[in-house]
């Protein structure tokens, strides 16, 4: 995967799994496609290390939130394509709602202008 072009940010613990699931909510993708999409959508700020990405995919697969099957890429290379399971879609929806509530709460505290 290409290096991030902008200033990269450190992912908080547990965030990688959530953003990988969000990426897969658009349809099946192979690892390189996931990494490229994340980097593109974040303006280069979320350049994910390949080993961390595949560890997340294996973790999600073990929890039955994603499954995978072998297929061919548009460039005729064999790759594993990952997709969200129905359980994964429900988990993504619940986790996203919780994460957004948390982020809004942190933003409110950090942008407070008075006591």
Backbone as CSV, one residue per row, in Angstrom:
resi,resn,N_x,N_y,N_z,CA_x,CA_y,CA_z,C_x,C_y,C_z
1,UNK,0.838,-1.170,0.000,0.000,0.000,0.000,0.884,1.235,0.000
2,UNK,0.422,2.282,-0.631,1.179,3.527,-0.694,1.181,4.216,0.663
3,UNK,2.224,4.980,0.912,2.326,5.762,2.141,1.311,6.900,2.106
4,UNK,0.852,7.292,3.272,-0.087,8.412,3.365,0.593,9.683,2.880
5,UNK,-0.127,10.473,2.122,0.452,11.694,1.571,0.336,12.863,2.533
6,UNK,-0.672,12.887,3.371,-0.849,13.975,4.319,-0.315,13.571,5.678
7,UNK,-0.653,14.351,6.673,-0.255,14.021,8.032,-1.121,12.854,8.503
8,UNK,-0.491,11.753,8.897,-1.273,10.594,9.315,-1.647,10.718,10.786
9,UNK,-2.719,10.027,11.139,-3.191,10.030,12.518,-3.123,8.610,13.057
10,UNK,-2.883,8.491,14.343,-2.845,7.192,15.010,-4.269,6.741,15.289
11,UNK,-4.609,5.532,14.890,-5.946,5.011,15.156,-6.078,4.635,16.621
12,UNK,-7.208,4.970,17.217,-7.477,4.561,18.584,-7.793,3.068,18.606
13,UNK,-7.481,2.429,19.714,-7.721,0.999,19.864,-9.179,0.667,19.544
14,UNK,-9.383,-0.341,18.727,-10.726,-0.777,18.367,-11.311,-0.086,17.154
15,UNK,-10.678,0.984,16.708,-11.220,1.743,15.586,-10.996,1.040,14.257
16,UNK,-9.868,0.360,14.104,-9.557,-0.272,12.823,-10.639,-1.268,12.424
17,UNK,-11.067,-2.107,13.341,-12.107,-3.081,13.015,-13.368,-2.387,12.506
18,UNK,-13.742,-1.296,13.166,-14.951,-0.567,12.788,-14.819,0.042,11.396
19,UNK,-13.689,0.663,11.102,-13.564,1.292,9.785,-13.379,0.262,8.675
20,UNK,-12.806,-0.889,8.997,-12.727,-1.966,7.998,-14.139,-2.461,7.690
21,UNK,-14.959,-2.633,8.717,-16.335,-3.070,8.475,-17.101,-2.031,7.662
22,UNK,-16.881,-0.744,7.944,-17.547,0.298,7.163,-17.131,0.202,5.703
23,UNK,-15.861,-0.019,5.460,-15.368,-0.166,4.088,-16.078,-1.312,3.387
24,UNK,-16.250,-2.413,4.082,-16.891,-3.586,3.492,-18.408,-3.426,3.358
25,UNK,-18.963,-2.398,3.994,-20.411,-2.185,3.864,-20.787,-1.803,2.438
26,UNK,-19.821,-1.360,1.636,-20.074,-0.978,0.241,-20.021,-2.183,-0.689
27,UNK,-19.524,-3.319,-0.181,-19.454,-4.521,-0.991,-18.143,-5.251,-0.753
28,UNK,-18.018,-6.470,-1.295,-16.805,-7.265,-1.087,-15.560,-6.562,-1.631
29,UNK,-14.456,-6.696,-0.901,-13.186,-6.112,-1.314,-12.044,-7.004,-0.861
30,UNK,-10.942,-6.922,-1.584,-9.724,-7.604,-1.139,-8.924,-6.627,-0.281
31,UNK,-7.893,-7.116,0.401,-7.133,-6.306,1.341,-6.572,-5.025,0.745
32,UNK,-5.969,-5.118,-0.432,-5.401,-3.928,-1.049,-6.491,-2.899,-1.363
33,UNK,-7.647,-3.374,-1.802,-8.760,-2.474,-2.081,-9.252,-1.772,-0.825
34,UNK,-9.289,-2.498,0.289,-9.701,-1.912,1.565,-8.714,-0.816,1.963
35,UNK,-7.431,-1.137,1.914,-6.395,-0.172,2.304,-6.438,1.067,1.422
36,UNK,-6.607,0.880,0.134,-6.657,1.995,-0.803,-7.876,2.872,-0.547
37,UNK,-9.034,2.253,-0.309,-10.258,3.009,-0.052,-10.123,3.835,1.224
38,UNK,-9.593,3.221,2.295,-9.427,3.946,3.557,-8.496,5.141,3.393
39,UNK,-7.401,4.930,2.698,-6.447,6.016,2.484,-7.081,7.136,1.659
40,UNK,-7.812,6.762,0.631,-8.462,7.743,-0.235,-9.522,8.543,0.518
41,UNK,-10.378,7.862,1.260,-11.468,8.522,1.975,-10.977,9.431,3.090
42,UNK,-9.793,9.139,3.627,-9.267,9.936,4.737,-8.281,10.998,4.272
43,UNK,-8.145,11.168,2.973,-7.190,12.135,2.456,-5.754,11.771,2.792
44,UNK,-5.497,10.495,2.953,-4.149,10.018,3.262,-3.846,9.937,4.752
45,UNK,-4.758,10.394,5.594,-4.505,10.410,7.035,-4.579,9.021,7.670
46,UNK,-5.310,8.100,7.034,-5.449,6.759,7.604,-4.727,5.721,6.751
47,UNK,-3.435,5.867,6.627,-2.636,4.852,5.964,-2.465,3.689,6.921
48,UNK,-3.103,2.566,6.637,-3.104,1.419,7.543,-1.998,0.447,7.155
49,UNK,-1.214,0.033,8.139,-0.167,-0.954,7.940,-0.790,-2.273,7.471
50,UNK,-0.177,-2.892,6.464,-0.719,-4.142,5.912,-0.932,-5.211,6.973
51,UNK,0.063,-5.398,7.860,-0.082,-6.458,8.863,-1.238,-6.148,9.815
52,UNK,-1.418,-4.890,10.199,-2.528,-4.519,11.075,-3.864,-4.760,10.379
53,UNK,-3.927,-4.443,9.081,-5.157,-4.654,8.324,-5.518,-6.136,8.282
54,UNK,-4.558,-6.987,7.966,-4.863,-8.417,7.866,-5.146,-9.031,9.233
55,UNK,-4.522,-8.520,10.283,-4.864,-8.985,11.626,-6.315,-8.625,11.949
56,UNK,-6.724,-7.410,11.573,-8.113,-6.993,11.801,-9.070,-7.879,11.010
57,UNK,-8.751,-8.152,9.761,-9.618,-9.004,8.940,-9.733,-10.408,9.531
58,UNK,-8.639,-10.954,10.022,-8.678,-12.291,10.635,-9.492,-12.265,11.932
59,UNK,-9.345,-11.186,12.709,-10.122,-11.035,13.933,-11.617,-10.987,13.617
60,UNK,-11.971,-10.179,12.614,-13.379,-10.046,12.232,-13.928,-11.352,11.679
61,UNK,-13.097,-12.072,10.959,-13.517,-13.373,10.418,-13.742,-14.371,11.550
62,UNK,-12.852,-14.365,12.549,-12.995,-15.276,13.691,-14.269,-14.988,14.476
63,UNK,-14.682,-13.725,14.512,-15.919,-13.335,15.206,-17.156,-13.496,14.321
64,UNK,-16.951,-13.982,13.105,-18.011,-14.189,12.120,-18.716,-12.884,11.730
65,UNK,-17.974,-11.781,11.779,-18.497,-10.495,11.341,-18.217,-10.273,9.860
66,UNK,-17.192,-10.948,9.344,-16.903,-10.967,7.914,-16.615,-12.394,7.503
67,UNK,-16.799,-12.676,6.231,-16.321,-13.941,5.690,-15.534,-13.637,4.423
68,UNK,-14.853,-14.637,3.927,-13.956,-14.411,2.794,-14.019,-15.582,1.831
69,UNK,-13.757,-15.259,0.575,-13.626,-16.307,-0.443,-12.622,-15.841,-1.487
70,UNK,-12.008,-16.799,-2.131,-11.017,-16.488,-3.152,-11.701,-16.061,-4.430
71,UNK,-11.095,-15.101,-5.107,-11.603,-14.615,-6.374,-10.493,-13.956,-7.170
72,UNK,-10.841,-13.442,-8.333,-9.864,-12.791,-9.208,-10.064,-11.282,-9.175
73,UNK,-8.946,-10.565,-9.110,-8.987,-9.109,-9.161,-9.155,-8.678,-10.613
74,UNK,-9.448,-7.394,-10.854,-9.545,-6.911,-12.234,-8.236,-7.072,-13.025
75,UNK,-7.124,-7.229,-12.304,-5.831,-7.422,-12.977,-5.449,-8.907,-13.062
76,UNK,-6.442,-9.780,-12.932,-6.255,-11.235,-13.038,-5.318,-11.828,-11.998
77,UNK,-5.379,-11.311,-10.797,-4.621,-11.890,-9.684,-5.608,-12.518,-8.711
78,UNK,-5.197,-13.628,-8.144,-6.052,-14.283,-7.160,-5.902,-13.571,-5.817
79,UNK,-7.031,-13.312,-5.158,-7.021,-12.615,-3.866,-8.224,-13.071,-3.052
80,UNK,-8.114,-12.897,-1.747,-9.260,-13.167,-0.874,-10.126,-11.931,-0.837
81,UNK,-11.395,-12.105,-1.093,-12.364,-11.023,-1.035,-13.180,-11.188,0.246
82,UNK,-13.234,-10.114,1.016,-13.931,-10.119,2.296,-15.264,-9.407,2.139
83,UNK,-16.265,-9.876,2.883,-17.570,-9.216,2.867,-18.166,-9.300,4.258
84,UNK,-19.019,-8.329,4.563,-19.721,-8.335,5.848,-20.764,-9.433,5.859
85,UNK,-20.891,-10.088,6.981,-21.983,-11.042,7.178,-23.193,-10.259,7.696
86,UNK,-24.371,-10.871,7.710,-25.525,-10.182,8.312,-25.265,-9.784,9.774
87,UNK,-24.587,-10.635,10.527,-24.229,-10.305,11.914,-23.273,-9.112,11.922
88,UNK,-22.350,-9.088,10.977,-21.412,-7.975,10.859,-22.114,-6.664,10.563
89,UNK,-23.133,-6.697,9.724,-23.887,-5.469,9.407,-24.593,-4.926,10.651
90,UNK,-25.185,-5.808,11.422,-25.855,-5.369,12.660,-24.830,-4.819,13.657
91,UNK,-23.694,-5.492,13.749,-22.628,-5.051,14.656,-22.100,-3.679,14.229
92,UNK,-21.889,-3.488,12.931,-21.420,-2.205,12.410,-22.394,-1.089,12.764
93,UNK,-23.677,-1.330,12.599,-24.684,-0.313,12.892,-24.647,0.082,14.370
94,UNK,-24.598,-0.907,15.250,-24.576,-0.635,16.692,-23.285,0.061,17.111
95,UNK,-22.158,-0.418,16.636,-20.860,0.166,16.999,-20.708,1.579,16.451
96,UNK,-21.218,1.818,15.252,-21.145,3.155,14.661,-21.931,4.145,15.501
97,UNK,-23.124,3.772,15.921,-23.948,4.661,16.752,-23.223,4.985,18.059
98,UNK,-22.641,3.999,18.688,-21.907,4.216,19.932,-20.680,5.089,19.730
99,UNK,-19.941,4.829,18.653,-18.731,5.606,18.371,-19.085,7.071,18.093
100,UNK,-20.139,7.317,17.340,-20.533,8.689,17.031,-20.986,9.444,18.287
101,UNK,-21.693,8.766,19.186,-22.079,9.395,20.462,-20.833,9.759,21.260
102,UNK,-19.889,8.847,21.313,-18.633,9.074,22.033,-17.871,10.253,21.427
103,UNK,-17.723,10.267,20.100,-16.983,11.336,19.423,-17.648,12.694,19.643
104,UNK,-18.973,12.736,19.604,-19.688,13.989,19.860,-19.446,14.475,21.285
105,UNK,-19.438,13.553,22.243,-19.192,13.922,23.638,-17.778,14.472,23.818
106,UNK,-16.800,13.825,23.213,-15.416,14.294,23.306,-15.282,15.655,22.637
107,UNK,-15.887,15.831,21.470,-15.830,17.113,20.768,-16.449,18.222,21.626
108,UNK,-17.567,17.946,22.272,-18.214,18.936,23.130,-17.285,19.382,24.256
109,UNK,-16.617,18.429,24.873,-15.696,18.762,25.965,-14.494,19.535,25.439
110,UNK,-13.914,19.101,24.343,-12.703,19.728,23.825,-12.931,21.104,23.237
111,UNK,-14.142,21.397,22.834,-14.420,22.707,22.240,-15.120,23.651,23.213
112,UNK,-15.230,23.240,24.469,-15.859,24.098,25.484,-15.053,25.401,25.604
113,UNK,-15.765,26.516,25.695,-15.084,27.816,25.772,-15.142,28.409,27.181
114,UNK,-15.749,27.728,28.067,-15.806,28.226,29.450,-16.024,27.091,30.414
115,UNK,-16.012,27.451,31.640,-16.222,26.437,32.667,-17.643,26.085,32.715
